[in-house]
Amino acid sequence: MSRNPNADKCIMVIGAHAADAEVMGGATVLKHVDAGWRAVNVHLTGGEKGHKSLSPEEYLELKKQEAAEAARRLGADSVLLPYKDGELPVDEEVQMAIGDVIREYRPTVILTHWKGSIHRDHTNTYENVLASLFFAGLRTFQRKHPAHWVSKIYFAENWEDEEGFVPEVYLDTTDVFDRYIHAIHAYSLFRGEAASFPYEQWYRGASMMRGAEAGFQQAVALMEHKTYYGSRRKVGLLDPTAR
């Protein structure tokens, strides 16, 4: 039996709250898992303060269960860090914690929030993730796992992060979109039970709009980290070695 050439590759999605990683990166994760990549969703907070009727403590327990089920549906691992919803700081403790997760999972690419957001936790996630690359990659920091440099950083499209977002890379998600919807429905948030915003409607609309721009039925658009040259193009997988 031939070895899967993508077995050593990993896609990591880092979201501010449990549910962010799945809704902005779930379709992309499915594309890569189908191609044999490993995947992990990293949640910096539980997003526990966003329920219409549950207390933060009650909602956090529910979100833990929902994150685990969403990860199962996506074929991914799930990591929840211990920071509080709405109180995510920008500091070395958070950055080192993210760096430790990067060292453990050794992602090939990372998807995370763009900085042009209306949500403080999202902008703080952007700052923390970029700073964490230093702690993850420098061998002189002695941690549990060896140092690891990430090949590529992408910013995923999120309805709260649209200011200045420029679509640069398009992925055809037509073949995984129904499974993506099934995966995000693991969260009561996306079933309309926790908040009134019509998440599914927004992401369905965005997928059709980005698909129209790229010549697909449905697609996601990503923005490359500004230190890398970005051009408007279509790609099959987020593989920095592909030509």
PyMOL commands that set and color helices and strands:
alter all, ss='L'
color gray80, all
select helices_A, chain A and resi 20-34+56-74+92-105+120-137+177-184+188-191+199-214
alter helices_A, ss='H'
color red, helices_A
select strands_A, chain A and resi 10-17+38-45+77-83+109-113+152-156+169-172+219-224+233-235
alter strands_A, ss='S'
color yellow, strands_A
deselect
rebuild
show_as cartoon
